[in-house]
Amino acid sequence: MASQPVQMAFERLNDSNYLLWSERMQAVLQRDRLWQVVSKFPTKPDDEDLDKDQRARATIVLGLEDSQLPYVRGIKTARGVWQALKELHVRETAVSKLFIRKALYKAMLQPGVTMQEHLHSLQLKFAALQERDCALDQQEKVAIILSSLPESWDNLVLSLEGIQERDLSVSYVTGRLIEEWQKRQERSLAAEASTGGRFGRSSHAVPEVKQKQRTGEESAFAVRRCFRCGSSAHLKRQCPELVKSQLPVQEQRRDQQQQQRKRNSSNKNSRLSW
């Protein structure tokens, strides 16, 4: 039976992705029933074991970038290749473990970083400690995750602290945090949309009102007419017809005023003669 070419559905090993690569490569070897010769090579291998070892070695080497090939050249077994890569990328020293722990306890959710990205970064550090035989238990991982949140998350942290420890797993906490993050993002987007709408209306509202006022004033001025003759050229108080009609009345008033002054003058003269 002809063997099929190995298909790599993930990034090949480079200088910075060993933890993710090793997890995925192990899954590939387990799927192909080759992991047993990598994890523990038999002391007395038979032909089938030797065949599996060669196929496992080929699978691992095909998953390396060119920069990693010099480190495994000349190593004949799959287990030997695997161990060489682990020793190269995982330095099991007290200092390296201390640096990883320090980075974990100083980790904080930074502005502009999503909750998923933040949790992924913490999970990589957890895995790095596990590779160095310094795995953290569930409670310590949960404590690190919750302590990495800013004060704005205190209410959620308090609600989680009320849950019994046996139920407070890493998967449960990360699920709650991602769910809360998504809710906050939705509320933030809704608030921005609402605020933008109000600003949009208000920015046009004042000019619109002013224009309506100007239009109303212009309309009121345009329809002003003389209530006597109906002309739009003048108002009633300036109407020539009204002025003409009032002339006889004004003349009559002047005659009456003159007659009154004459009578007053004659009465005054008669009193003086006495």
ZIDAWO-V153277 format. One record per residue. N is the residue number from 1. RES is the residue in three letters. PHI is phi in whole degrees, -180 to 180 (* if undefined). Layout:
N_RES_PHI ; N_RES_PHI
This chain:
1_MET_* ; 2_ALA_-71 ; 3_SER_-79 ; 4_GLN_-91 ; 5_PRO_-64 ; 6_VAL_-72 ; 7_GLN_-103 ; 8_MET_-100 ; 9_ALA_-94 ; 10_PHE_-144 ; 11_GLU_-67 ; 12_ARG_-70 ; 13_LEU_-67 ; 14_ASN_-130 ; 15_ASP_-81 ; 16_SER_-133 ; 17_ASN_-126 ; 18_TYR_-60 ; 19_LEU_-60 ; 20_LEU_-68 ; 21_TRP_-62 ; 22_SER_-64 ; 23_GLU_-64 ; 24_ARG_-73 ; 25_MET_-65 ; 26_GLN_-62 ; 27_ALA_-64 ; 28_VAL_-64 ; 29_LEU_-66 ; 30_GLN_-68 ; 31_ARG_-61 ; 32_ASP_-89 ; 33_ARG_57 ; 34_LEU_-118 ; 35_TRP_-66 ; 36_GLN_-64 ; 37_VAL_-80 ; 38_VAL_-89 ; 39_SER_-70 ; 40_LYS_-156 ; 41_PHE_-73 ; 42_PRO_-63 ; 43_THR_-69 ; 44_LYS_-124 ; 45_PRO_-71 ; 46_ASP_-99 ; 47_ASP_-62 ; 48_GLU_-65 ; 49_ASP_-64 ; 50_LEU_-65 ; 51_ASP_-65 ; 52_LYS_-63 ; 53_ASP_-63 ; 54_GLN_-68 ; 55_ARG_-69 ; 56_ALA_-66 ; 57_ARG_-62 ; 58_ALA_-63 ; 59_THR_-62 ; 60_ILE_-66 ; 61_VAL_-65 ; 62_LEU_-66 ; 63_GLY_-93 ; 64_LEU_-108 ; 65_GLU_-76 ; 66_ASP_-58 ; 67_SER_-67 ; 68_GLN_-95 ; 69_LEU_-62 ; 70_PRO_-59 ; 71_TYR_-77 ; 72_VAL_-119 ; 73_ARG_-65 ; 74_GLY_92 ; 75_ILE_-85 ; 76_LYS_-89 ; 77_THR_-107 ; 78_ALA_-64 ; 79_ARG_-64 ; 80_GLY_-63 ; 81_VAL_-63 ; 82_TRP_-63 ; 83_GLN_-67 ; 84_ALA_-64 ; 85_LEU_-67 ; 86_LYS_-65 ; 87_GLU_-65 ; 88_LEU_-70 ; 89_HIS_-98 ; 90_VAL_-118 ; 91_ARG_-90 ; 92_GLU_-85 ; 93_THR_-116 ; 94_ALA_-63 ; 95_VAL_-67 ; 96_SER_-64 ; 97_LYS_-64 ; 98_LEU_-65 ; 99_PHE_-64 ; 100_ILE_-66 ; 101_ARG_-62 ; 102_LYS_-62 ; 103_ALA_-64 ; 104_LEU_-65 ; 105_TYR_-74 ; 106_LYS_-95 ; 107_ALA_-65 ; 108_MET_-140 ; 109_LEU_-67 ; 110_GLN_-94 ; 111_PRO_-59 ; 112_GLY_87 ; 113_VAL_-104 ; 114_THR_-75 ; 115_MET_-63 ; 116_GLN_-61 ; 117_GLU_-66 ; 118_HIS_-64 ; 119_LEU_-66 ; 120_HIS_-63 ; 121_SER_-63 ; 122_LEU_-66 ; 123_GLN_-64 ; 124_LEU_-63 ; 125_LYS_-70 ; 126_PHE_-59 ; 127_ALA_-66 ; 128_ALA_-64 ; 129_LEU_-67 ; 130_GLN_-64 ; 131_GLU_-63 ; 132_ARG_-98 ; 133_ASP_57 ; 134_CYS_-136 ; 135_ALA_-68 ; 136_LEU_-93 ; 137_ASP_-83 ; 138_GLN_-59 ; 139_GLN_-63 ; 140_GLU_-69 ; 141_LYS_-63 ; 142_VAL_-62 ; 143_ALA_-62 ; 144_ILE_-66 ; 145_ILE_-62 ; 146_LEU_-69 ; 147_SER_-73 ; 148_SER_-88 ; 149_LEU_-94 ; 150_PRO_-72 ; 151_GLU_-63 ; 152_SER_-64 ; 153_TRP_-103 ; 154_ASP_-61 ; 155_ASN_-62 ; 156_LEU_-68 ; 157_VAL_-61 ; 158_LEU_-63 ; 159_SER_-66 ; 160_LEU_-73 ; 161_GLU_-68 ; 162_GLY_-79 ; 163_ILE_-84 ; 164_GLN_-62 ; 165_GLU_-60 ; 166_ARG_-67 ; 167_ASP_-96 ; 168_LEU_-93 ; 169_SER_-92 ; 170_VAL_-63 ; 171_SER_-64 ; 172_TYR_-66 ; 173_VAL_-65 ; 174_THR_-63 ; 175_GLY_-62 ; 176_ARG_-64 ; 177_LEU_-67 ; 178_ILE_-65 ; 179_GLU_-62 ; 180_GLU_-66 ; 181_TRP_-61 ; 182_GLN_-64 ; 183_LYS_-63 ; 184_ARG_-66 ; 185_GLN_-64 ; 186_GLU_-64 ; 187_ARG_-65 ; 188_SER_-65 ; 189_LEU_-65 ; 190_ALA_-65 ; 191_ALA_-66 ; 192_GLU_-64 ; 193_ALA_-65 ; 194_SER_-66 ; 195_THR_-65 ; 196_GLY_-62 ; 197_GLY_-66 ; 198_ARG_-66 ; 199_PHE_-63 ; 200_GLY_-63 ; 201_ARG_-71 ; 202_SER_-69 ; 203_SER_-67 ; 204_HIS_-103 ; 205_ALA_-69 ; 206_VAL_-66 ; 207_PRO_-58 ; 208_GLU_-65 ; 209_VAL_-64 ; 210_LYS_-62 ; 211_GLN_-65 ; 212_LYS_-63 ; 213_GLN_-64 ; 214_ARG_-63 ; 215_THR_-63 ; 216_GLY_-65 ; 217_GLU_-65 ; 218_GLU_-63 ; 219_SER_-66 ; 220_ALA_-64 ; 221_PHE_-68 ; 222_ALA_-68 ; 223_VAL_-97 ; 224_ARG_-68 ; 225_ARG_-136 ; 226_CYS_-72 ; 227_PHE_-72 ; 228_ARG_-94 ; 229_CYS_-109 ; 230_GLY_85 ; 231_SER_-77 ; 232_SER_-93 ; 233_ALA_-84 ; 234_HIS_-155 ; 235_LEU_-96 ; 236_LYS_-62 ; 237_ARG_-68 ; 238_GLN_-104 ; 239_CYS_-67 ; 240_PRO_-60 ; 241_GLU_-63 ; 242_LEU_-66 ; 243_VAL_-63 ; 244_LYS_-63 ; 245_SER_-67 ; 246_GLN_-90 ; 247_LEU_-62 ; 248_PRO_-58 ; 249_VAL_-65 ; 250_GLN_-67 ; 251_GLU_-64 ; 252_GLN_-61 ; 253_ARG_-64 ; 254_ARG_-65 ; 255_ASP_-62 ; 256_GLN_-64 ; 257_GLN_-66 ; 258_GLN_-65 ; 259_GLN_-62 ; 260_GLN_-65 ; 261_ARG_-65 ; 262_LYS_-64 ; 263_ARG_-63 ; 264_ASN_-63 ; 265_SER_-68 ; 266_SER_-67 ; 267_ASN_-63 ; 268_LYS_-66 ; 269_ASN_-67 ; 270_SER_-66 ; 271_ARG_-68 ; 272_LEU_-68 ; 273_SER_-66 ; 274_TRP_-72
